Amino acid sequence: MIIGLDVGGTHTDVVLLDNQGLQKEVKVPTDPSDLFSSVSAGLTAITEDIDPTAIDRIVLSTTLTTNAIVQHKVPLVGMIVSSGPGIDPEFYRTNSHYFVVAGSIDHRGREIEPIDAGEIQRIAADMKKEGIQYVGVVGKFSVRNPCHELEMSRILNNSFEKVFMGHRISGNLNFARRIATTFLNASVYPLHKEFYHAVQKSLQAIGLKIPLRLLKADGGNMNFATSIEYPAQTIQSGPAASVMGATAFAFGSEDEDALVMDIGGTTTDIAMLINRAPVLDPLGIELDRYKTLIRSLETLSIGLGGDSVVRVNDGNLYIGPERLGSAMAYGGPAPTPTDALFILEDIPDGSREKAAEGLEPLAAALGFSVKSLAAEILDQTCKKILAAAQQLVCRINSKPVYTIHEFQEGYVVRPKSIYVLGGPAPYFAGYLESISDYRIRVVPRWKVANAIGAALARTTCQVNFFADTERQVAEAPEENFSQRINPQFDIEAAIHQALDLLKTKAIERGANADHLEMEVLETLQFNMVRGFSTTGKNIRVKVQVKPGLIHGYDQLVANLINNA
């Protein structure tokens, strides 16, 4: 049996699945100030009267790291950056405790200027006086040769609780984004570590001794223990859960483009499918002011949902982005789009009278009837959601299009359908369809499809591999791998070695060794010429385990669709 758990802004959704389908589902309120309590309550409720030994997999999607960064609720961290000649690293400053130091490696991985150990020690002393416990170190070409980052880490390790090295965080060649990614890992580490230990205690308390997995931004998962070293990988895992939930149920959408909309209480998360494969942002997440190398699904989140506050100012109607609580139909403090739905739709589990009471003052201020105001609220809400969807379409079409499976050369996305999920999804569906040309499909089990998506997502990872036959060295710095090679080393040998590293990495992160879908994402080879002679080859290979759904649960999905 599998547990899937998705911590949303309004509710924490939990499902219990087996090979036959959905056995149990639970919703508990999310406490944004204490996400652990929300997770603990959800796990306790879903496992009530269930034999813990029957559960063999738990996957968790959480907004913890995203919220901490967006709300600037992270501790002080230090950043030490070396680059040598070129663009001044000050342009990439992440925070106040950011130090640019001597030392440089060239693009081939050769040392140009050594690290000044005394300089690092002086900076370390200054940071300790400020109470800093977490530090990131980044060198410009550390993915070609990590010796400077390793040296800085060695000097710092005895003085700080945790040191993050840029080459272990990402193997991609993008200095500015590697700095930002390393900074975010250091920033969210203590919060994520505390959350990790609290969840482990919660699992032990209810008798669950199996490893916990976390959903990543690219729609795959990794085991909780690995996430301690890469906590920023969990940024935007919430939208990823929604997309994977829609993917599981998107039968019949082969050979077409489709939008995915998770309409929650606080936000609406939007993504894109091409032939049932989610569109990928291969470069990395942009969060707050930070551009990262954290691979993610291409998503767009807007502060508009079923519980967004509706208000009137100076004769104008405004919806969101604030959420003060549930709809007035459910006893909440302020009118919302959900209250408008209660006026126009037959919704059984709340109070239409309370919804009307909440909208009456606004209707009077605008000179509308309550029913006319409800229609206007839903019209504006749906138009804003559709405008955001068009914004995402334009953003995807403005750059090369990648899905989680392949590069779509010259492809232009033209979605004709929208898959909607989330609590109010079936009620919004008709309104979205009435004011657009899209065919609207409500995802089966729409209330908990995001948690189902988290539960069924497979373990994913990638490996970046480099070889320089002139220097006779092959490296995958992100994997802490380096070996000597002979001058005849070629691209086929590089692919073979990269896939071996990927298999090992995937299994360590919790993948099923019997069902690894590995693929080559990128191969590049350049001849190095000195004078009029070729002196060697520079080889680059990138491989991945495909994001997707785990093996053996096709019948489960079919049963969920048939019993919806």
C-alpha positions in Angstrom: 0.0 0.0 0.0 1.1 3.6 -0.7 0.5 6.8 1.1 0.6 10.1 -0.9 0.5 13.4 1.1 0.3 16.9 -0.4 0.6 19.9 1.9 -1.4 22.7 0.2 -1.9 26.3 1.3 -5.4 25.5 2.6 -5.6 21.7 3.1 -3.3 18.8 3.5 -4.6 16.0 1.4 -3.7 12.4 2.2 -4.5 9.2 0.2 -4.0 5.5 0.8 -3.7 3.4 -2.4 -3.3 -0.2 -3.2 -3.2 -2.1 -6.5 -7.0 -2.0 -6.7 -7.5 1.8 -6.2 -8.1 4.4 -3.6 -8.8 2.9 -0.2 -9.0 6.0 1.9 -8.7 9.7 1.6 -8.3 12.4 4.3 -8.3 16.2 4.3 -6.9 18.2 7.3 -6.5 22.0 7.6 -3.0 23.2 6.8 -1.4 25.4 9.5 1.1 27.5 7.5 2.9 28.4 10.7 3.4 24.7 11.7 3.4 22.4 8.6 4.7 19.5 10.7 1.5 19.4 12.7 -0.5 19.3 9.4 1.7 16.4 8.1 1.4 14.6 11.4 -2.3 15.0 11.6 -2.7 13.7 8.1 -0.5 10.7 8.6 -2.3 9.8 11.9 -5.7 10.0 10.3 -4.9 8.0 7.2 -3.2 5.2 9.1 -6.0 4.8 11.7 -7.1 1.1 11.8 -4.4 0.2 9.2 -1.6 -2.3 9.8 1.6 -0.2 9.5 3.4 -3.3 8.0 1.1 -3.2 5.0 2.4 0.2 3.9 5.5 0.0 1.8 5.8 3.6 0.4 5.1 7.1 1.5 5.6 10.2 -0.7 5.3 13.7 0.7 4.9 17.0 -1.2 5.4 20.1 0.9 5.4 23.9 0.6 7.9 24.3 3.5 11.0 25.4 1.6 9.0 27.5 -0.9 7.2 29.4 1.8 10.4 30.0 3.8 12.1 31.6 0.9 9.2 33.7 -0.4 8.4 35.0 3.1 12.2 35.6 3.8 12.0 33.4 6.9 15.5 31.9 6.6 18.5 32.2 8.8 21.7 34.1 8.1 24.0 32.2 5.9 27.4 33.0 4.4 28.5 32.8 0.8 32.1 32.6 -0.4 32.6 32.9 -4.1 35.8 32.8 -6.3 35.9 33.4 -10.0 39.1 35.1 -11.3 39.0 37.3 -14.4 35.7 38.0 -16.0 32.3 39.3 -14.7 32.6 40.6 -11.2 30.7 38.1 -8.9 29.3 41.1 -7.1 26.7 41.1 -9.8 25.4 37.8 -8.5 25.3 38.9 -4.8 22.7 36.8 -2.9 22.8 38.3 0.6 24.7 40.6 3.0 27.3 38.0 4.1 28.7 37.4 0.6 32.4 37.4 0.1 34.4 37.4 -3.1 37.8 35.8 -2.7 41.0 35.1 -4.6 41.4 31.9 -6.7 40.3 30.8 -10.1 40.0 27.7 -12.3 39.7 28.0 -16.1 37.0 26.4 -18.3 39.2 23.3 -18.8 39.6 22.8 -15.1 43.2 24.1 -14.8 44.2 26.2 -11.8 45.0 29.8 -12.7 45.2 31.3 -9.2 45.3 29.4 -5.9 43.0 29.9 -3.0 44.3 32.2 -0.2 43.8 30.1 2.9 44.4 33.0 5.2 41.7 35.0 3.5 39.2 32.2 4.0 40.1 31.9 7.6 39.6 35.6 8.3 36.2 35.5 6.6 35.3 32.4 8.7 36.2 34.3 11.9 34.0 37.3 10.9 31.0 35.0 10.0 31.3 33.1 13.3 31.1 36.5 15.2 27.8 37.1 13.3 26.4 33.7 14.5 26.4 32.2 11.1 26.2 28.4 11.0 25.6 27.5 7.4 27.9 28.5 4.5 27.9 28.0 0.7 31.2 28.0 -1.4 31.2 28.4 -5.2 33.9 28.5 -7.7 33.3 29.6 -11.3 34.4 26.5 -13.0 34.1 24.1 -10.1 32.1 21.6 -12.2 35.3 21.2 -14.3 37.6 21.0 -11.3 36.2 21.2 -7.7 39.6 21.5 -6.0 39.0 25.1 -4.8 35.6 24.4 -3.4 37.0 21.3 -1.6 39.8 23.4 -0.2 37.5 26.1 1.1 35.2 23.5 2.6 38.1 21.8 4.4 39.1 25.1 5.9 35.5 25.9 7.0 34.2 22.6 8.1 35.4 22.7 11.7 33.9 26.2 12.3 30.4 25.7 10.9 27.5 23.2 11.2 27.2 22.7 7.4 29.1 23.8 4.3 27.5 23.4 0.8 29.7 23.1 -2.2 28.4 24.4 -5.5 29.7 21.5 -7.6 27.8 19.0 -5.5 24.6 21.0 -5.8 24.6 21.2 -9.6 26.8 20.0 -12.3 25.6 22.6 -14.8 27.8 25.4 -16.2 26.0 28.5 -15.1 28.0 30.4 -12.5 25.2 32.9 -11.5 22.5 30.3 -11.1 24.9 27.9 -9.3 25.6 30.6 -6.7 21.8 31.2 -6.2 21.1 27.5 -5.9 23.9 26.9 -3.4 22.7 29.9 -1.4 19.1 28.5 -1.3 20.3 25.1 -0.2 22.2 26.6 2.7 19.3 28.9 3.6 16.6 26.2 3.9 18.8 23.5 5.3 18.1 24.0 9.0 14.4 24.4 8.6 14.3 21.3 6.3 16.4 19.3 8.8 14.2 20.2 11.7 11.1 19.2 9.6 12.9 15.9 8.6 13.5 14.9 12.2 10.0 15.8 13.3 8.4 13.8 10.5 10.6 10.8 11.3 9.4 10.9 15.0 5.8 11.1 13.8 6.3 8.0 11.6 7.9 6.1 14.5 5.0 7.1 16.8 2.5 5.5 14.5 4.6 2.5 13.8 5.8 3.3 10.2 9.4 2.3 9.8 9.7 2.6 6.0 11.8 5.3 4.3 9.9 8.5 3.5 10.2 10.1 0.0 9.8 13.7 -1.0 8.4 15.0 -4.3 10.8 17.2 -6.2 10.0 20.1 -8.5 10.6 18.0 -11.7 7.8 15.6 -10.8 10.0 12.9 -9.4 10.9 12.0 -5.9 13.9 11.2 -3.7 14.2 9.6 -0.4 14.0 11.9 2.6 17.5 11.1 3.8 19.0 12.3 0.5 16.9 15.5 0.7 18.9 16.7 3.7 21.9 17.3 1.3 19.7 18.9 -1.4 16.7 20.5 0.5 16.1 23.2 -2.2 15.1 20.4 -4.6 11.8 20.3 -2.8 10.9 23.9 -3.8 7.7 23.9 -5.9 6.9 20.3 -5.2 3.3 21.3 -4.6 2.6 22.3 -8.2 4.5 19.2 -9.3 2.1 17.0 -7.3 -0.8 18.5 -9.2 0.8 17.9 -12.6 1.6 14.3 -11.8 -1.9 13.8 -10.6 -3.3 15.1 -13.9 -0.8 13.0 -15.8 -2.0 9.8 -14.1 -5.5 10.5 -15.4 -4.9 12.2 -18.7 -5.8 9.2 -20.8 -7.2 10.2 -24.2 -5.0 13.3 -24.4 -2.3 11.6 -26.5 -1.3 13.7 -29.5 -2.6 16.9 -28.0 -1.6 19.7 -25.8 -3.5 20.3 -22.6 -3.3 22.7 -19.7 -3.5 21.5 -16.1 -5.2 23.7 -13.4 -5.2 22.9 -9.7 -7.7 25.4 -8.3 -7.1 25.4 -4.6 -8.3 27.6 -1.8 -5.3 30.0 -1.8 -3.7 29.7 -5.3 -4.3 28.2 -8.7 -1.3 26.3 -10.1 -1.1 25.9 -13.9 1.0 23.6 -16.1 1.2 22.1 -19.5 1.1 18.6 -21.0 2.3 17.6 -24.4 1.1 14.0 -25.3 0.6 13.4 -21.6 4.2 14.5 -20.8 4.6 17.6 -18.6 6.5 20.5 -20.0 9.9 21.0 -18.3 11.8 24.1 -17.4 15.3 22.6 -18.0 17.3 25.6 -16.9 15.8 26.0 -13.4 13.2 27.6 -11.1 13.0 31.3 -10.6 11.8 32.0 -7.1 11.5 35.4 -5.5 14.6 37.2 -6.9 16.7 34.0 -7.3 17.3 32.3 -10.6 18.4 28.7 -9.9 19.6 25.5 -11.5 16.8 23.5 -9.7 15.2 21.5 -12.6 11.4 21.8 -12.5 8.2 21.4 -14.3 7.1 24.5 -16.1 4.4 25.9 -13.9 2.7 29.2 -13.0 1.0 30.0 -9.7 -1.3 32.9 -9.1 -2.7 34.1 -5.8 -6.3 33.3 -6.7 -8.4 30.4 -5.5 -11.7 29.4 -4.1 -11.1 31.1 -0.8 -9.6 34.3 -2.1 -11.2 37.4 -0.4 -13.8 39.3 -2.4 -14.1 43.0 -1.6 -15.3 46.3 -3.0 -13.2 49.5 -2.9 -14.3 52.8 -4.5 -17.0 51.1 -6.5 -14.7 48.4 -7.9 -14.8 44.6 -7.4 -11.5 43.0 -6.3 -10.7 39.3 -5.8 -7.6 38.0 -4.0 -4.8 37.5 -3.6 -5.4 37.4 0.2 -7.0 34.5 1.9 -8.4 35.0 5.4 -9.9 31.5 5.9 -12.6 29.3 4.4 -15.6 30.6 2.6 -18.5 32.1 4.6 -20.6 29.1 3.5 -18.3 27.1 5.7 -18.2 29.5 8.5 -15.3 31.7 7.2 -14.8 35.4 7.9 -15.1 37.0 4.4 -16.9 36.4 1.1 -15.1 34.4 -1.5 -15.6 32.9 -5.0 -16.7 29.7 -3.3 -19.6 31.7 -1.8 -20.5 32.9 -5.3 -20.6 29.2 -6.3 -23.0 28.5 -3.5 -25.4 31.1 -4.8 -25.3 29.7 -8.4 -24.8 26.0 -7.9 -26.3 23.2 -5.8 -23.5 22.5 -3.4 -24.6 20.2 -0.6 -21.9 20.6 2.2 -22.2 24.2 3.3 -24.6 27.0 4.0 -26.1 28.9 1.0 -27.7 31.4 3.5 -24.3 32.3 5.0 -22.8 32.8 1.6 -25.7 35.1 0.6 -25.2 37.1 3.9 -21.6 37.6 3.0 -22.3 38.8 -0.5 -25.3 41.1 0.3 -23.3 44.1 1.5 -21.0 44.0 -1.6 -24.0 43.6 -3.9 -25.7 46.6 -2.3 -22.5 48.7 -2.7 -22.4 47.9 -6.4 -26.1 48.1 -7.0 -26.3 44.4 -8.0 -28.5 41.6 -6.9 -26.7 38.9 -4.9 -27.1 36.5 -7.8 -25.8 39.0 -10.4 -22.8 39.7 -8.1 -22.1 36.0 -7.8 -22.1 35.7 -11.6 -19.7 38.7 -11.9 -17.3 37.2 -9.2 -17.1 33.9 -11.1 -16.7 35.6 -14.4 -13.8 37.7 -13.2 -12.2 34.8 -11.3 -12.3 32.5 -14.4 -11.1 35.3 -16.7 -8.1 35.9 -14.5 -7.3 32.2 -14.4 -7.5 31.9 -18.2 -5.4 35.0 -18.6 -2.7 33.4 -16.5 -3.0 30.2 -18.5 -2.4 32.2 -21.7 0.6 33.9 -20.0 2.1 30.4 -19.4 1.5 29.4 -23.0 3.2 32.5 -24.3 6.1 31.9 -21.9 6.6 28.3 -23.0 6.4 29.3 -26.7 9.0 32.1 -26.2 11.8 29.6 -25.7 12.8 26.0 -26.8 10.2 23.6 -25.6 11.2 20.6 -23.5 9.0 17.9 -21.9 10.2 15.6 -19.2 10.9 13.1 -22.0 12.4 15.0 -24.9 13.3 18.3 -26.7 10.5 19.4 -29.0 12.4 21.1 -31.8 10.4 24.0 -33.3 7.3 23.0 -31.5 4.5 25.5 -30.7 2.1 24.6 -27.9 -1.6 25.1 -28.8 -3.7 23.6 -26.0 -7.3 22.7 -26.7 -8.2 21.1 -23.4 -7.8 21.9 -19.7 -7.7 19.3 -16.9 -9.0 20.9 -13.7 -8.5 19.5 -10.2 -8.7 20.8 -6.6 -11.7 21.1 -4.3 -14.0 23.4 -6.3 -12.8 22.0 -9.7 -16.2 20.6 -11.0 -18.0 23.8 -10.1 -15.5 26.0 -11.9 -15.4 23.7 -14.9 -18.6 24.9 -16.5 -17.8 28.6 -16.1 -14.3 28.1 -17.6 -15.8 26.3 -20.5 -18.6 28.9 -21.1 -16.2 31.8 -21.5 -13.4 30.0 -23.5 -12.8 27.7 -26.4 -11.2 25.0 -24.3 -12.7 21.6 -23.6 -12.7 21.3 -19.8 -12.1 17.9 -18.2 -12.5 17.4 -14.5 -9.7 15.0 -13.2 -11.1 11.9 -11.5 -10.8 12.1 -7.7 -10.2 15.8 -8.2 -10.2 16.6 -4.5 -7.1 14.5 -3.8 -5.6 14.0 -7.3 -2.5 16.0 -6.2 -1.8 13.5 -3.4 -2.4 10.6 -5.8 0.2 12.2 -8.2 2.7 12.5 -5.3 2.1 8.8 -4.4 2.6 7.5 -7.9 5.6 9.6 -9.0 8.8 7.6 -9.6 12.3 8.4 -8.3 14.2 10.6 -10.6 17.7 12.1 -10.9 20.3 13.1 -13.5 24.0 13.0 -14.0 26.3 15.5 -15.8 29.5 13.8 -17.0 32.6 15.5 -18.5 35.7 14.1 -20.1 38.9 15.9 -21.4 41.1 13.5 -23.3 44.0 16.0 -23.5 44.1 16.3 -19.7 43.2 12.5 -19.5 40.5 13.1 -16.9 36.8 12.3 -16.7 34.6 13.8 -14.0 31.1 14.0 -12.6 31.8 16.5 -9.8 28.2 16.5 -8.6 28.6 12.8 -7.9 32.0 13.2 -6.3 33.4 11.1 -9.2 36.8 11.5 -11.0 39.0 9.1 -12.8 42.0 9.0 -15.2 41.2 8.1 -18.8 43.3 7.3 -21.9 43.5 9.6 -25.0 41.2 7.1 -26.9 38.3 7.7 -24.5 35.3 8.5 -26.7 31.7 9.6 -26.4 30.3 6.0 -26.3 32.5 5.3 -23.3 31.3 8.6 -21.7 27.7 7.6 -22.2 28.3 4.1 -20.7 30.1 5.6 -17.7 27.4 8.3 -17.2 24.6 5.7 -17.2 26.5 3.5 -14.7 26.7 6.5 -12.4 23.0 7.3 -12.9 21.9 3.8 -12.1 23.9 3.9 -8.8 22.6 7.3 -7.9 18.9 6.4 -8.7 19.0 3.2 -6.6 20.6 5.2 -3.7 17.7 7.7 -3.9 15.1 5.0 -3.8 14.4 4.0 -7.4 13.2 0.5 -8.4 16.3 -1.2 -9.8 14.2 -3.5 -12.0 12.3 -0.6 -13.7 14.8 2.2 -14.4 13.9 4.2 -17.5 17.2 5.9 -18.2 17.8 8.1 -21.2 20.5 10.3 -22.7 19.5 14.0 -22.7 22.5 15.6 -24.2 25.8 14.7 -25.9 28.4 17.2 -27.0 31.9 16.7 -28.3 34.5 19.3 -29.3 37.9 18.9 -30.8 40.6 20.8 -29.0 43.1 22.2 -31.5 46.6 23.6 -30.8 48.3 25.1 -33.8 47.1 22.9 -36.7 46.7 19.7 -34.8 43.9 18.1 -32.7 45.2 17.6 -29.2 42.2 16.0 -27.6 38.4 15.9 -27.2 36.1 17.7 -24.8 33.1 15.5 -24.1 29.9 16.4 -22.3 27.1 14.0 -21.5 23.8 14.5 -19.6 21.6 11.5 -18.7 18.5 11.1 -16.6 15.9 8.7 -15.1 12.7 9.8 -16.9 10.1 11.4 -14.6 6.8 9.6 -14.7 4.6 7.2 -12.8 5.9 4.1 -11.0 5.7 0.7 -12.5 2.8 -1.7 -11.8 0.0 0.7 -11.0 -1.8 1.0 -14.4 -4.7 -1.1 -13.0 -4.9 1.2 -10.0 -5.3 4.3 -12.2 -7.8 2.5 -14.4 -9.9 1.6 -11.4 -9.8 5.1 -10.1 -11.1 6.4 -13.4 -13.8 3.7 -13.6 -15.0 4.3 -10.1 -14.8 8.1 -10.2 
